[in-house]
Amino acid sequence: MFDSLNERLGSVFKALKGRGKLTEAHIEDGMKEVRMALLEADVHYRVVKQFVADVKARSLGREVMESLTPGQQVVKIVYEELTRLMGEASVPLELSGPKPAVVMLVGLQGAGKTTTAGKLALYLRKTGKKPYLVPADVYRPAAIEQLQKLAGEIGVPVYPSESSADPLDICLDAREDARKQGCDVLLVDTAGRLHVDETLMAELVRIREKMTPSDILLVADAMTGQDAVKMASAFDQDLGIGGIVLTKTDGDARGGAALSIRSVTGRPVKFVGTGEKISALDLFHPDRMASRILGMGDTLSLIEKAQEMVDEKQAADLERKLRKNEFTLEDFRDQLRQVRKMGPIGDLLKMLPGVNEKALGKMNIDERELVRVEAIINSMTPEERRRHAIINGSRRKRIARGSGTRVQDVNQLLKNYTQTMKMVKKLNKGGLKGMRGMRGMLPF
């Protein structure tokens, strides 16, 4: 998401920053390009009109015109206005009231409600909550089984719903069961339709009135662009939603929904689904999203992912081994596993400043290479992993056969590992300053 917008805005700002002094004509030309870029990204036209007017007004002020770096000041203004447009600050889930707090997930079919319910349960469990899943979609085939399977994967209790039962009865019974089990958050996966209709809304209103949820989350497909904004307005009018979860943001969505939905509906985006994995759900940070749109990266989210996946004890042990030049191929493999847990390498690199889809294409990243490397190391004996110097020609052939790779692949891995260790040795001689802050983030 936002790759095309990032590229268009990048070229606009490059032209502005290339000028020593900006005139009103320069600002006007730049804002025309920004307007076209936003419209092509499927941002609501009223939102685009107001956004461009606000940026232009600020850009023509003393803040820019009297600056020694006017182009940089325009970028700063756009960043601040994008952040404001999307909500300025992240908005957490509302879990006030009697326990268990009830959270309803609503939306159309195909948006990813059921999967999001499972992702949200895992997210809450990581924050110390005790979630309880409620399959209340009795109409879509296998919806109940899907949520029950997800609950089993993440180890969260789930109500044993039957497709013949009334959705409201399921919710009421599930709340009682959740209380008995000591759960503090009830996540209700409600039914959807192919489009908003009176029957659907009547059922949702009935559940809302009896369950008095602390929060109602609309699950919207980011790929649908302006349709997601219209749908959000319709649900909010009848139900009074508390926030939005944008799904499929890892796809080729142009980003219009994320940039428009808060301004049009007045409701915040609270979470974004960033992939198919059950852990691929992030709290929405407007400032970080604005930073990514402008090609500034999102290093805070990258650090948070690393902190979430990295075991502190293992990280401290790794640092000690690096300092003492005791880093083995076994440690190499463990670090690769840590990196893979954080998600696709391409997605991680996009969080770095200046890295977009175009830049990734030039890097020619092959995710399968990590799998091959791990297979090669797994084919070694424990002694070989600890003492790579003993791996001679015959051993290399055996390792290649065992891992389904070529001898050249084994040679390349050993060469990379040896070069890495030489670099670490040089750093140790000069002092490994800053290594503590990099704990667990090294890809080797």
Residue pairs with C-beta under 8 A, 6 or more apart in sequence:
1 222
1 249
1 250
1 251
1 252
1 253
1 254
1 255
1 258
2 41
2 254
2 255
2 258
2 289
2 292
2 293
3 356
3 357
3 358
4 40
4 41
4 254
5 37
5 38
5 40
5 41
5 254
5 255
5 293
6 292
6 293
6 294
6 295
6 356
7 356
7 358
8 33
8 36
8 37
8 40
9 34
9 37
9 78
9 293
9 294
9 295
10 294
10 295
10 356
11 33
12 30
12 33
12 34
12 37
13 30
13 71
13 74
13 75
13 78
13 294
15 30
16 22
16 26
16 30
16 70
16 71
16 74
16 75
17 69
17 71
17 72
17 75
18 71
19 26
19 70
19 71
21 70
22 59
22 64
22 65
22 70
22 71
22 74
24 60
27 56
27 59
27 60
27 64
27 74
28 56
30 59
30 74
31 52
31 55
31 56
31 59
34 52
34 55
34 78
35 48
35 52
38 47
38 48
38 51
38 52
38 259
39 45
39 48
40 254
41 254
41 255
41 256
41 259
42 225
42 226
42 254
42 255
42 256
42 257
43 51
43 255
43 256
43 259
43 260
44 226
44 229
44 256
44 260
44 263
44 264
46 264
47 85
47 259
47 260
47 263
47 264
50 263
51 81
51 82
51 85
54 81
55 74
55 77
55 78
55 81
58 64
58 77
58 81
59 73
59 74
59 77
63 73
63 77
64 70
64 73
64 74
64 77
67 73
75 294
78 294
79 290
79 291
79 294
79 296
82 259
82 286
82 289
82 290
82 293
82 294
83 286
83 287
83 290
84 286
85 259
85 262
85 263
85 286
86 258
86 259
86 262
86 269
86 284
86 286
86 289
86 290
87 262
87 268
87 269
87 284
87 286
88 286
88 287
89 286
89 287
90 270
90 283
90 284
90 285
90 286
91 243
91 268
91 270
91 284
92 270
92 283
93 103
93 124
93 215
93 217
93 243
93 270
94 101
94 214
94 215
94 242
94 243
95 101
95 103
95 129
95 184
95 185
95 214
95 215
96 214
97 212
97 214
99 179
99 184
100 132
100 175
100 178
100 179
100 183
100 184
100 185
100 186
101 184
101 185
101 186
101 213
101 214
101 215
102 171
102 175
102 186
102 188
102 211
102 212
102 213
102 214
103 120
103 185
103 186
103 187
103 188
103 213
103 214
103 215
103 216
103 217
104 188
104 190
104 204
104 207
104 208
104 211
104 213
104 215
104 216
104 217
105 113
105 116
105 117
105 120
105 187
105 188
105 189
105 190
105 217
105 219
105 245
106 113
106 190
106 192
106 204
106 216
106 217
106 218
106 219
106 235
106 239
106 241
107 113
107 192
107 218
107 219
107 220
107 231
107 235
108 192
108 193
108 194
108 195
108 196
108 221
108 231
109 140
109 192
109 193
109 194
110 192
110 194
110 221
111 192
111 219
111 220
111 221
111 247
112 219
112 221
112 247
112 248
112 273
113 137
113 189
113 190
113 192
113 219
114 135
114 137
114 143
114 146
114 147
114 150
114 189
115 146
115 150
115 247
115 273
115 278
116 217
116 219
116 245
116 247
116 271
116 273
116 281
117 133
117 147
117 150
117 187
117 189
118 133
118 147
118 150
118 151
118 153
118 154
118 156
118 278
119 273
119 278
119 279
119 280
119 281
120 131
120 187
120 217
120 245
120 271
120 281
121 131
121 133
121 150
121 151
121 154
121 156
121 187
122 154
122 156
122 278
122 279
122 281
123 271
123 281
124 131
124 185
124 187
125 131
125 154
125 155
125 156
126 308
129 184
129 185
130 181
130 182
130 183
130 184
130 185
131 156
131 183
131 184
131 185
131 186
131 187
132 156
132 157
132 158
132 159
132 174
132 177
132 178
132 181
132 183
132 185
132 186
132 187
133 147
133 150
133 151
133 156
133 157
133 158
133 159
133 187
133 189
134 158
134 159
134 161
134 170
134 171
134 174
134 186
134 187
134 188
134 189
135 143
135 144
135 147
135 148
135 158
135 159
135 161
135 170
135 189
136 161
136 167
136 170
136 171
136 188
136 189
136 190
136 191
136 207
137 143
137 144
137 167
137 189
137 190
137 191
137 192
138 144
138 161
138 162
138 163
138 164
138 165
138 166
138 167
138 170
138 191
139 191
140 191
140 192
143 189
143 191
144 161
144 162
144 163
147 158
147 189
148 158
148 160
150 278
151 157
151 158
152 158
153 278
154 278
157 178
157 181
157 183
159 170
159 173
159 174
159 177
159 178
161 170
161 174
167 190
167 191
167 203
167 207
168 203
168 206
168 207
168 210
171 186
171 188
171 207
171 210
171 211
172 210
172 211
174 186
174 188
175 186
175 211
178 186
186 211
188 207
188 211
188 213
190 203
190 204
190 207
191 200
191 203
192 200
193 199
193 200
196 231
196 234
196 235
201 238
201 239
204 238
204 239
205 238
205 239
208 216
208 239
215 242
215 243
216 239
216 240
216 241
216 242
216 243
217 241
217 242
217 243
217 244
217 245
217 270
217 271
218 231
218 232
218 235
218 236
218 241
218 243
218 244
218 245
218 267
219 244
219 245
219 247
220 228
220 231
220 232
220 244
220 245
220 246
220 247
220 257
220 261
221 228
221 246
221 247
221 248
222 228
222 246
222 247
222 248
222 249
222 251
222 253
222 255
222 257
222 258
222 272
223 248
223 251
223 252
223 253
224 231
224 257
225 253
225 254
225 256
225 257
226 256
226 257
226 260
228 246
228 257
228 261
229 256
229 257
229 260
229 261
229 264
229 265
232 241
232 244
232 261
232 264
232 265
232 267
233 264
233 265
235 241
236 265
236 266
236 267
241 265
241 267
242 267
242 270
243 267
243 268
243 269
243 270
243 271
244 261
244 265
244 267
244 268
244 269
244 270
245 269
245 270
245 271
245 272
245 273
245 281
246 257
246 258
246 261
246 269
246 271
246 272
246 273
246 284
247 272
247 273
248 273
249 258
249 272
249 273
249 274
250 273
250 274
250 275
250 280
250 347
255 293
258 269
258 272
258 289
261 267
261 269
262 268
262 269
268 284
269 284
270 283
270 284
271 281
271 282
271 283
271 284
272 281
272 282
272 284
273 280
273 281
274 280
274 281
274 282
274 343
274 347
275 343
275 344
275 347
277 343
280 343
282 301
285 300
285 301
288 298
288 300
288 301
289 298
291 297
291 298
292 298
292 350
292 351
295 353
295 354
295 356
296 353
297 350
297 351
297 352
297 353
297 354
297 355
298 350
298 351
299 351
299 352
299 353
301 351
302 348
302 351
302 352
303 441
305 342
305 343
305 348
306 342
306 440
306 441
307 440
309 338
309 341
309 342
309 440
310 338
310 439
310 440
310 441
311 440
312 439
314 334
314 338
314 440
315 439
315 440
316 439
318 327
318 331
318 335
318 439
318 440
318 442
319 435
319 436
319 439
320 326
321 327
321 328
321 331
322 424
322 428
322 432
322 435
323 428
323 432
323 435
325 421
325 424
325 425
325 428
327 421
327 424
328 385
328 386
328 388
329 377
329 380
329 384
329 385
329 386
329 388
329 417
330 377
330 382
330 385
330 386
332 377
332 417
332 444
333 373
333 374
333 377
333 378
333 385
335 440
335 442
335 443
335 444
336 370
336 373
336 374
336 443
336 444
337 374
338 440
339 345
339 348
339 370
339 443
340 370
342 348
344 367
345 365
345 367
345 370
346 360
346 365
346 367
349 355
349 360
349 363
349 365
350 356
350 357
350 360
372 403
372 405
372 409
373 413
375 403
375 404
375 405
376 399
376 400
376 403
376 405
376 409
376 410
376 413
377 385
377 413
378 403
379 398
379 399
379 400
379 402
379 403
380 391
380 399
383 390
384 390
384 391
384 395
384 399
388 414
388 417
388 418
391 399
391 410
391 414
396 407
396 410
396 411
396 414
397 407
399 410
400 406
400 407
400 409
400 410
403 409
403 410
417 444
420 444
427 435
